[in-house]
Amino acid sequence: MKSSRYMKRFYRDWARAKDLYPLRIVAKETDLQIFTNKPVDPRFVEEKIRNYRWEIENYINKDHRFLTALKPIPVELGAALIVKDMAEQSKRANTGPMSTVAGAIAGVLGKDLLKAGYKEVIVENGGDIFLKSRKVRKVGVYVGRSKMWNKLQLEIKPKDTPLGICTSSGTLGHSLSFGCADSVVIISKSVSLADSVATATANRINSKEDLQRALNFARSIKGVLGVVIILKNNLITWGKVEFVR
């Protein structure tokens, strides 16, 4: 569930993908950083974002619970595909559907770019990432001012992509969180699922004693491939997680 507050995406200044073409697109609360193997027509991306946002906003106008619910809600059979996906993935994580919105938009747009013929696609939406690559990529894990983890990076292999990598935090950013984890990273083929599970996992962490329980929760959800949880000087992982050496 996102608040109306905006946090400057300063971490983008650290992004390094010199072999790819960058593009930034902002449409209302949607603020995307895109990298592709060839230039993208901004009008193509803007039209896609407008369509997806319209589908979500149109459904909210029909059922305001879709915007405010903190638990899963059913949606109409005739709802747009992105709305159905948000409802389905949030149900698996036991969160409200808007907990998936950033990941859902990144995911559908990433797939649109692949269908359009792009071979390398990275779509980052507020720390939630769709990634398809033909080479090894490094994804940084931002944990604020911590000197212990400030150079932590995940290594993503081409054979594992396309992939969703989503982050939630109880101490950073503009998302609503009921926990105090510095960073929870979830890896999944579904970006919207990764987004909702990251939120749900972060909500479960208020002390060191909560780490294993939160990890067990995340790994129990079908479709979750990897988990990274950081709380102060504590780090716990599970699954398909490789750090850069």
Stockholm file with secondary structure:
# STOCKHOLM 1.0

chainA/1-245         MKSSRYMKRFYRDWARAKDLYPLRIVAKETDLQIFTNKPVDPRFVEEKIRNYRWEIENYINKDHRFLTALKPIPVELGAALIVKDMAEQSKRANTGPMSTVAGAIAGVLGKDLLKAGYKEVIVENGGDIFLKSRKVRKVGVYVGRSKMWNKLQLEIKPKDTPLGICTSSGTLGHSLSFGCADSVVIISKSVSLADSVATATANRINSKEDLQRALNFARSIKGVLGVVIILKNNLITWGKVEFVR
#=GR chainA/1-245 SS CBCSCCCCCGGGGGCCCTTSEEEEEEETTEEEEEEESSCCCHHHHHHHHHHHHHHHHHHHHHCTHHHHCSSCCCCCTTSCHHHHHHHHHHHHHTSCGGGGHHHHHHHHHHHHHHHTTCSSEEEEETTEEEEECSSCEEEECCCTTCSSSTTCEEEECGGGCSEEEEEECSSSSSBCCSSCCSEEEEEESCHHHHHHHHHHHHHTCSSGGGHHHHHHHHHTSTTEEEEEEEETTEEEEEESCCBCC
#=GC SS_cons         CBCSCCCCCGGGGGCCCTTSEEEEEEETTEEEEEEESSCCCHHHHHHHHHHHHHHHHHHHHHCTHHHHCSSCCCCCTTSCHHHHHHHHHHHHHTSCGGGGHHHHHHHHHHHHHHHTTCSSEEEEETTEEEEECSSCEEEECCCTTCSSSTTCEEEECGGGCSEEEEEECSSSSSBCCSSCCSEEEEEESCHHHHHHHHHHHHHTCSSGGGHHHHHHHHHTSTTEEEEEEEETTEEEEEESCCBCC
//
